[in-house]
Amino acid sequence: MSTPYIGQIIMFGGDFAPKGWLLCDGTLLSIAQNQALFAILGTTYGGNGTTTFALPDLRGRFPMQPGQGPGLTPHSLGESSGQQSVTLISPQMPAHTHPLMASMQEGNTESPQ
């Protein structure tokens, strides 16, 4: 898609918003000055809905499609999810092996292979 549309989120490797774009940092915006964007976002991400609305806040997060994936918890538009860290326990680990080759011979060679 060569022409961006209002409300589109793109990945960008900088620490500033390119011309014509806004950072997804939860900033409150004026509805009067951003009516088209407000028509799409509403108060899903915050704001009072009378004079202000908020951009999504993706700082330290990753965008997630609303809905429910197979075997997963359903999520609504604008909802945050996830944890900073998770400690896995044995039943959560996939089955795997660690092959090991061994020999009962004494290691006395001067030219190992």
DSSP file (Angstrom, degrees, kcal/mol; ACC not computed):
  #  RESIDUE AA STRUCTURE BP1 BP2  ACC     N-H-->O    O-->H-N    N-H-->O    O-->H-N    TCO  KAPPA ALPHA  PHI   PSI    X-CA   Y-CA   Z-CA
    1    1 A M              0   0    0      0, 0.0     0, 0.0     0, 0.0     0, 0.0   0.000 360.0 360.0 360.0 117.7    0.0    0.0    0.0
    2    2 A S        +     0   0    0      1,-0.1     0, 0.0     2,-0.1     0, 0.0   0.772 360.0  59.1 -86.8 -26.7    1.7    3.2   -1.1
    3    3 A T  S    S-     0   0    0      0, 0.0    -1,-0.1     0, 0.0     2,-0.0  -0.905  83.1-136.8-106.2 117.0   -0.8    5.7    0.4
    4    4 A P        -     0   0    0      0, 0.0     2,-0.3     0, 0.0    -2,-0.1  -0.329  16.3-139.4 -68.1 153.6   -1.2    5.4    4.1
    5    5 A Y    >   -     0   0    0      1,-0.1     3,-2.1    -2,-0.0     2,-0.1  -0.800  31.4 -84.3-112.0 158.1   -4.7    5.6    5.6
    6    6 A I  T 3  S+     0   0    0     -2,-0.3     3,-0.1     1,-0.3    -1,-0.1  -0.369 116.3  20.9 -62.4 129.8   -5.8    7.4    8.7
    7    7 A G  T 3  S+     0   0    0      1,-0.3    -1,-0.3    -2,-0.1     2,-0.1   0.334  87.5 144.6  93.6  -5.5   -5.3    5.3   11.8
    8    8 A Q    <   -     0   0    0     -3,-2.1     2,-0.5     1,-0.0    -1,-0.3  -0.404  37.3-151.1 -67.3 140.5   -2.6    3.1   10.2
    9    9 A I        -     0   0    0     -3,-0.1     2,-0.3    -2,-0.1    -1,-0.0  -0.961  16.5-178.2-113.2 129.6    0.2    1.9   12.4
   10   10 A I        -     0   0    0     -2,-0.5     2,-0.3     2,-0.0     0, 0.0  -0.901  29.9-113.0-123.3 155.4    3.6    1.2   10.9
   11   11 A M        +     0   0    0     -2,-0.3     2,-0.3     2,-0.0    -2,-0.0  -0.696  38.1 178.4 -82.7 139.1    6.9   -0.1   12.4
   12   12 A F        -     0   0    0     -2,-0.3    -2,-0.0     2,-0.1     5,-0.0  -0.990  28.5-146.2-145.9 133.8    9.6    2.6   12.3
   13   13 A G  S    S+     0   0    0     -2,-0.3     2,-0.1     2,-0.0    -2,-0.0   0.307  70.4  89.1 -86.3   9.3   13.2    2.3   13.6
   14   14 A G  S    S-     0   0    0      2,-0.2    -2,-0.1     1,-0.0     0, 0.0  -0.451  76.4-126.5-101.0 176.1   13.6    5.9   14.8
   15   15 A D  S    S+     0   0    0     -2,-0.1     2,-0.3     2,-0.1     8,-0.0   0.039  90.0  59.6-108.6  24.4   12.8    7.7   18.0
   16   16 A F  S    S-     0   0    0      6,-0.0    -2,-0.2     0, 0.0     6,-0.1  -0.940  88.3-104.4-141.9 162.8   10.7   10.4   16.3
   17   17 A A        -     0   0    0     -2,-0.3     3,-0.1     4,-0.1     6,-0.1  -0.804  37.6-123.0 -91.1 126.3    7.5   10.4   14.2
   18   18 A P    >   -     0   0    0      0, 0.0     3,-2.3     0, 0.0    -1,-0.0  -0.220  50.5 -69.0 -60.1 159.4    8.1   10.9   10.5
   19   19 A K  T 3  S+     0   0    0      1,-0.3     3,-0.1     3,-0.0     0, 0.0  -0.250 125.7  18.7 -53.2 129.1    6.3   13.9    8.9
   20   20 A G  T 3  S+     0   0    0      1,-0.3     2,-0.3    -3,-0.1    -1,-0.3   0.433 111.0  93.7  88.7   0.7    2.5   13.2    8.8
   21   21 A W    <   -     0   0    0     -3,-2.3     2,-0.3    -4,-0.1    -1,-0.3  -0.803  58.7-147.7-121.7 162.9    2.7   10.5   11.4
   22   22 A L        -     0   0    0     -2,-0.3     2,-0.2    -3,-0.1    -6,-0.0  -0.952  24.8-110.7-127.5 149.6    2.3   10.4   15.2
   23   23 A L        -     0   0    0     -2,-0.3     2,-1.9    -6,-0.1     4,-0.3  -0.551  24.8-123.3 -75.9 143.4    3.9    8.1   17.8
   24   24 A C  S    S+     0   0    0     -2,-0.2    34,-2.7     1,-0.2    35,-0.3  -0.582  70.8 125.9 -83.4  75.3    1.8    5.5   19.5
   25   25 A D  B    S-A   57   0A   0     -2,-1.9    32,-0.3    32,-0.3    -1,-0.2   0.147  84.7 -99.2-123.4  17.0    2.7    6.9   22.9
   26   26 A G        +     0   0    0     30,-1.8    31,-0.2     1,-0.2    -2,-0.1   0.575  62.3 168.2  78.7   8.6   -0.8    7.5   24.5
   27   27 A T        -     0   0    0     -4,-0.3    28,-2.1    29,-0.3     2,-0.4  -0.261  35.3-124.6 -57.8 138.0   -0.7   11.3   23.7
   28   28 A L  E     -B   54   0B   0     26,-0.2     2,-0.3    24,-0.1    26,-0.2  -0.725  31.7-166.0 -82.0 133.2   -4.0   13.1   24.2
   29   29 A L  E     -B   53   0B   0     24,-3.6    24,-1.8    -2,-0.4     2,-0.4  -0.846  25.5-103.2-119.5 156.9   -5.1   15.0   21.0
   30   30 A S  E  >  -B   52   0B   0     -2,-0.3     4,-0.7    22,-0.2    22,-0.2  -0.640  19.4-150.4 -76.8 128.8   -7.7   17.6   20.3
   31   31 A I  T >4 S+     0   0    0     20,-2.4     3,-0.9    -2,-0.4     7,-0.2   0.913  97.2  57.4 -63.5 -42.3  -10.8   16.2   18.7
   32   32 A A  T 34 S+     0   0    0     19,-0.4     3,-0.4     1,-0.3    -1,-0.2   0.837 112.3  40.2 -59.2 -34.3  -11.4   19.6   16.9
   33   33 A Q  T 34 S+     0   0    0      1,-0.2    -1,-0.3    -3,-0.1    -2,-0.2   0.525 125.7  35.1 -92.9  -6.5   -8.0   19.4   15.3
   34   34 A N    <X  +     0   0    0     -3,-0.9     4,-2.5    -4,-0.7    -1,-0.2  -0.270  67.8 146.7-141.5  49.4   -8.0   15.7   14.5
   35   35 A Q  H  > S+     0   0    0     -3,-0.4     4,-2.1     1,-0.2     5,-0.1   0.863  72.5  51.3 -61.5 -40.4  -11.7   14.9   13.6
   36   36 A A  H  > S+     0   0    0      2,-0.2     4,-0.8     1,-0.2    -1,-0.2   0.918 113.2  44.8 -65.7 -42.5  -11.0   12.2   11.0
   37   37 A L  H >> S+     0   0    0      1,-0.2     4,-2.8     2,-0.2     3,-0.6   0.893 111.8  53.0 -68.2 -38.8   -8.6   10.3   13.4
   38   38 A F  H 3X S+     0   0    0     -4,-2.5     4,-2.7     1,-0.2    -1,-0.2   0.875 101.6  60.7 -62.0 -36.7  -11.1   10.6   16.3
   39   39 A A  H 3< S+     0   0    0     -4,-2.1    -1,-0.2    -5,-0.2    -2,-0.2   0.802 113.8  36.8 -61.0 -28.1  -13.8    9.2   14.0
   40   40 A I  H << S+     0   0    0     -4,-0.8    -2,-0.2    -3,-0.6    -1,-0.2   0.895 128.3  30.5 -88.5 -47.1  -11.7    6.0   13.8
   41   41 A L  H >< S+     0   0    0     -4,-2.8     3,-1.9     1,-0.2    -3,-0.2   0.816  77.4 174.3 -86.0 -32.4  -10.2    5.7   17.3
   42   42 A G  T 3< S-     0   0    0     -4,-2.7    12,-0.3    -5,-0.3     3,-0.3  -0.326  70.6 -41.7  55.7-140.7  -12.9    7.3   19.4
   43   43 A T  T >  S+     0   0    0      1,-0.2     3,-1.1    10,-0.1    -1,-0.2   0.054 100.1 121.7-106.2  24.3  -12.0    7.0   23.1
   44   44 A T  T <  S+     0   0    0     -3,-1.9    -1,-0.2     1,-0.3    -2,-0.1   0.850  86.6  31.7 -52.2 -36.9  -10.8    3.4   22.8
   45   45 A Y  T 3  S-     0   0    0      9,-0.4    -1,-0.3     1,-0.4     2,-0.2   0.308 128.5 -80.3-108.6   6.7   -7.4    4.5   24.1
   46   46 A G    <   +     0   0    0     -3,-1.1     8,-1.6     8,-0.2    -1,-0.4  -0.707  68.9 119.9 125.3-175.1   -8.5    7.3   26.4
   47   47 A G  S    S-     0   0    0      6,-0.3     6,-0.2    -2,-0.2    -1,-0.1  -0.219  70.7 -88.3  97.2 167.2   -9.5   10.9   26.4
   48   48 A N        -     0   0    0     -2,-0.1     5,-0.2     5,-0.1    -1,-0.1   0.579  45.8-131.7 -91.9  -8.7  -12.8   12.5   27.5
   49   49 A G  S    S+     0   0    0      3,-2.4     4,-0.1    -3,-0.1    -6,-0.1   0.402  94.0  73.3  76.6  -5.1  -14.6   12.1   24.2
   50   50 A T  S    S-     0   0    0      2,-0.2    -1,-0.1   -19,-0.0     3,-0.1   0.802 122.5  -8.2-103.4 -50.3  -15.7   15.8   24.3
   51   51 A T  S    S+     0   0    0      1,-0.2   -20,-2.4   -20,-0.1   -19,-0.4   0.574 128.6  39.6-121.5 -20.4  -12.5   17.7   23.6
   52   52 A T  E     +B   30   0B   0    -22,-0.2    -3,-2.4   -21,-0.1     2,-0.3  -0.922  47.3 179.2-134.7 157.3   -9.8   15.0   23.6
   53   53 A F  E     -B   29   0B   0    -24,-1.8   -24,-3.6    -2,-0.3     2,-0.3  -0.947  26.3-122.6-144.8 162.7   -9.0   11.5   22.6
   54   54 A A  E     -B   28   0B   0     -8,-1.6    -9,-0.4   -12,-0.3   -26,-0.2  -0.810  10.5-127.8-114.2 150.0   -5.8    9.4   23.0
   55   55 A L        -     0   0    0    -28,-2.1   -31,-0.1    -2,-0.3   -32,-0.0  -0.509  47.8 -86.1 -78.4 157.5   -3.5    7.6   20.7
   56   56 A P        -     0   0    0      0, 0.0   -30,-1.8     0, 0.0     2,-0.7  -0.350  38.3-133.5 -59.3 149.3   -2.7    4.0   21.4
   57   57 A D  B     +A   25   0A   0    -32,-0.3   -32,-0.3   -31,-0.2   -33,-0.1  -0.869  37.6 160.3-110.2  98.6    0.2    3.6   23.9
   58   58 A L    >   +     0   0    0    -34,-2.7     3,-2.5    -2,-0.7     2,-0.3   0.203  20.5 140.2-102.5  14.4    2.5    1.0   22.5
   59   59 A R  T 3  S-     0   0    0    -35,-0.3     3,-0.1     1,-0.3    -2,-0.1  -0.439  86.9  -2.2 -61.3 120.4    5.6    2.0   24.4
   60   60 A G  T 3  S+     0   0    0     -2,-0.3    -1,-0.3     1,-0.3     2,-0.2   0.621 124.1  92.5  73.1  13.2    7.2   -1.3   25.4
   61   61 A R    <   -     0   0    0     -3,-2.5    -1,-0.3    19,-0.0    -3,-0.1  -0.737  67.4-130.2-129.5 176.1    4.4   -3.3   23.8
   62   62 A F        -     0   0    0     -2,-0.2    -3,-0.0    -3,-0.1     0, 0.0  -0.988  35.3-100.0-129.8 140.1    3.6   -4.9   20.4
   63   63 A P        -     0   0    0      0, 0.0     2,-0.4     0, 0.0    -5,-0.0  -0.274  38.6-163.7 -60.7 144.7    0.3   -4.4   18.5
   64   64 A M        -     0   0    0     15,-0.1    14,-0.2     0, 0.0    15,-0.1  -0.998  19.0-123.9-134.6 131.0   -2.2   -7.2   18.8
   65   65 A Q        -     0   0    0     -2,-0.4    10,-0.1     1,-0.1     2,-0.0  -0.532  35.0-115.5 -69.1 132.8   -5.2   -7.9   16.6
   66   66 A P  S    S+     0   0    0      0, 0.0     2,-0.3     0, 0.0    10,-0.2  -0.377  74.9  59.7 -67.3 152.2   -8.4   -8.0   18.6
   67   67 A G  B    S-C   75   0C   0      8,-2.8     8,-2.3     2,-0.0     2,-0.4  -0.859  87.1 -65.6 128.8-163.1  -10.2  -11.4   18.7
   68   68 A Q        -     0   0    0     -2,-0.3     3,-0.1     6,-0.2     5,-0.1  -0.969  35.0-153.5-134.6 118.2   -9.4  -14.9   19.9
   69   69 A G    >   -     0   0    0     -2,-0.4     3,-2.4     4,-0.4     2,-0.1  -0.429  50.3 -68.8 -79.2 162.8   -6.8  -17.2   18.4
   70   70 A P  T 3  S-     0   0    0      0, 0.0    -1,-0.1     0, 0.0     3,-0.1  -0.322 121.6  -1.3 -55.8 122.6   -7.1  -20.9   18.7
   71   71 A G  T 3  S+     0   0    0      1,-0.3     2,-0.2    -2,-0.1    -2,-0.0   0.571 112.4 113.5  74.7   9.8   -6.7  -21.9   22.3
   72   72 A L  S <  S-     0   0    0     -3,-2.4    -1,-0.3     1,-0.0     0, 0.0  -0.706  74.3 -96.3-113.3 163.7   -6.0  -18.3   23.4
   73   73 A T        -     0   0    0     -2,-0.2    -4,-0.4    -3,-0.1     2,-0.1  -0.543  46.0-110.4 -72.8 138.2   -7.9  -15.8   25.6
   74   74 A P        -     0   0    0      0, 0.0     2,-0.4     0, 0.0    -6,-0.2  -0.435  33.6-160.5 -70.1 146.9  -10.0  -13.3   23.6
   75   75 A H  B     -C   67   0C   0     -8,-2.3    -8,-2.8   -10,-0.1     2,-0.2  -0.983   6.6-139.0-131.0 142.4   -8.9   -9.7   23.5
   76   76 A S    >   -     0   0    0     -2,-0.4     3,-2.0   -10,-0.2     2,-0.1  -0.562  39.3 -81.5 -94.8 160.1  -10.8   -6.5   22.7
   77   77 A L  T 3  S+     0   0    0      1,-0.3    -1,-0.1    -2,-0.2     3,-0.1  -0.400 118.5  17.0 -57.7 130.0   -9.7   -3.5   20.7
   78   78 A G  T 3  S+     0   0    0      1,-0.3    -1,-0.3   -14,-0.2     2,-0.2   0.339  93.1 134.8  88.4  -6.7   -7.5   -1.3   22.8
   79   79 A E    <   -     0   0    0     -3,-2.0     2,-0.3   -15,-0.1    -1,-0.3  -0.515  46.4-141.3 -78.2 142.5   -6.9   -3.9   25.5
   80   80 A S        +     0   0    0     -2,-0.2     2,-0.3    -3,-0.1    -4,-0.1  -0.765  26.2 169.4 -98.9 150.2   -3.3   -4.4   26.8
   81   81 A S        +     0   0    0     -2,-0.3     2,-0.1    -6,-0.0    -6,-0.0  -0.962  22.6  65.2-151.4 165.3   -2.0   -7.8   27.6
   82   82 A G        -     0   0    0     -2,-0.3     2,-0.3   -21,-0.1     3,-0.1  -0.329  57.9-104.3 109.3 171.1    1.2   -9.6   28.5
   83   83 A Q        -     0   0    0     -2,-0.1     3,-0.1     1,-0.1    -2,-0.0  -0.945  21.0-121.5-134.9 154.3    3.8   -9.7   31.3
   84   84 A Q  S    S-     0   0    0     -2,-0.3     2,-0.3     1,-0.2    -1,-0.1   0.898  95.9  -6.6 -62.4 -42.0    7.3   -8.3   31.7
   85   85 A S        -     0   0    0     -3,-0.1     2,-0.4     2,-0.0    -1,-0.2  -0.987  61.5-155.9-152.4 157.8    8.7  -11.8   32.3
   86   86 A V        -     0   0    0     -2,-0.3     2,-0.7    -3,-0.1    -3,-0.0  -1.000  11.8-143.7-137.8 133.1    7.4  -15.3   32.7
   87   87 A T        -     0   0    0     -2,-0.4     2,-0.2     0, 0.0    -2,-0.0  -0.880  23.3-145.8 -96.9 118.5    9.1  -18.3   34.5
   88   88 A L        -     0   0    0     -2,-0.7     2,-0.3     2,-0.0    -2,-0.0  -0.544   6.8-150.0 -83.5 148.5    8.3  -21.5   32.6
   89   89 A I    >   -     0   0    0     -2,-0.2     3,-2.2     1,-0.0     4,-0.5  -0.763  35.1 -93.6-112.1 164.3    7.8  -24.8   34.5
   90   90 A S  G >  S+     0   0    0      1,-0.3     3,-1.8    -2,-0.3    -1,-0.0   0.826 120.9  56.1 -48.4 -46.6    8.6  -28.3   33.1
   91   91 A P  G 3  S+     0   0    0      0, 0.0    -1,-0.3     0, 0.0    -3,-0.0   0.725 104.2  56.4 -63.5 -17.4    5.1  -29.1   31.7
   92   92 A Q  G <  S+     0   0    0     -3,-2.2    -2,-0.2     2,-0.1    -4,-0.0   0.557  89.8  92.3 -87.3  -8.2    5.2  -25.9   29.6
   93   93 A M  S <  S-     0   0    0     -3,-1.8     3,-0.1    -4,-0.5     2,-0.1  -0.660  81.0-116.7 -88.4 140.1    8.4  -26.9   27.9
   94   94 A P        -     0   0    0      0, 0.0     2,-0.1     0, 0.0    -1,-0.1  -0.383  39.0 -93.1 -70.8 153.6    8.2  -28.8   24.5
   95   95 A A        +     0   0    0     -2,-0.1     2,-0.3     2,-0.0     0, 0.0  -0.444  62.1 152.5 -64.3 136.8    9.6  -32.3   24.4
   96   96 A H        -     0   0    0     -2,-0.1     2,-0.3    -3,-0.1    -3,-0.0  -0.974  31.0-137.4-158.8 166.9   13.2  -32.3   23.2
   97   97 A T        -     0   0    0     -2,-0.3    -2,-0.0     2,-0.0     0, 0.0  -0.891   6.3-147.3-129.6 160.8   16.5  -34.2   23.5
   98   98 A H        -     0   0    0     -2,-0.3    -2,-0.0     2,-0.0     0, 0.0  -0.863  25.5-145.9-125.8  93.8   20.1  -33.5   24.0
   99   99 A P        -     0   0    0      0, 0.0     2,-0.4     0, 0.0    -2,-0.0  -0.312  16.9-170.1 -63.6 143.5   22.2  -36.1   22.1
  100  100 A L        -     0   0    0      2,-0.0     2,-0.4     0, 0.0    -2,-0.0  -0.992  11.3-155.7-138.0 127.1   25.4  -37.0   23.7
  101  101 A M        +     0   0    0     -2,-0.4     2,-0.3     2,-0.0     0, 0.0  -0.873  22.6 173.7-101.7 136.1   28.2  -39.1   22.2
  102  102 A A        -     0   0    0     -2,-0.4     2,-0.3     2,-0.0    -2,-0.0  -0.939  16.8-161.7-140.1 160.6   30.5  -40.9   24.6
  103  103 A S        -     0   0    0     -2,-0.3    -2,-0.0     2,-0.1     0, 0.0  -0.994  19.8-147.4-142.6 146.2   33.3  -43.4   24.6
  104  104 A M        +     0   0    0     -2,-0.3     2,-0.2     2,-0.1    -1,-0.0   0.370  68.1 110.7 -91.7   3.8   34.8  -45.7   27.2
  105  105 A Q  S    S-     0   0    0      1,-0.1     2,-0.2     2,-0.0    -2,-0.1  -0.511  77.8-104.4 -83.2 148.8   38.3  -45.4   25.6
  106  106 A E        -     0   0    0     -2,-0.2     2,-1.4     1,-0.1    -1,-0.1  -0.468  29.5-125.0 -68.9 137.7   41.1  -43.5   27.3
  107  107 A G        +     0   0    0     -2,-0.2    -1,-0.1     1,-0.2    -2,-0.0  -0.654  62.8 129.3 -87.5  86.5   41.8  -40.1   25.8
  108  108 A N        +     0   0    0     -2,-1.4     2,-0.2     0, 0.0    -1,-0.2   0.120  28.9 121.8-128.0  22.8   45.5  -40.4   24.9
  109  109 A T        -     0   0    0      1,-0.1    -2,-0.0    -3,-0.1     0, 0.0  -0.592  48.6-154.9 -88.7 149.8   45.7  -39.4   21.3
  110  110 A E  S    S+     0   0    0     -2,-0.2    -1,-0.1     1,-0.2     0, 0.0   0.413  91.1  51.7 -98.3  -0.6   47.9  -36.5   20.1
  111  111 A S  S    S-     0   0    0      0, 0.0    -1,-0.2     0, 0.0    -2,-0.0  -0.625  77.2-168.6-135.1  76.2   45.7  -36.0   17.0
  112  112 A P              0   0    0      0, 0.0    -5,-0.0     0, 0.0    -2,-0.0  -0.255 360.0 360.0 -64.7 153.1   42.1  -35.6   18.0
  113  113 A Q              0   0    0      0, 0.0     0, 0.0     0, 0.0     0, 0.0   0.413 360.0 360.0 -98.9 360.0   39.4  -35.8   15.3
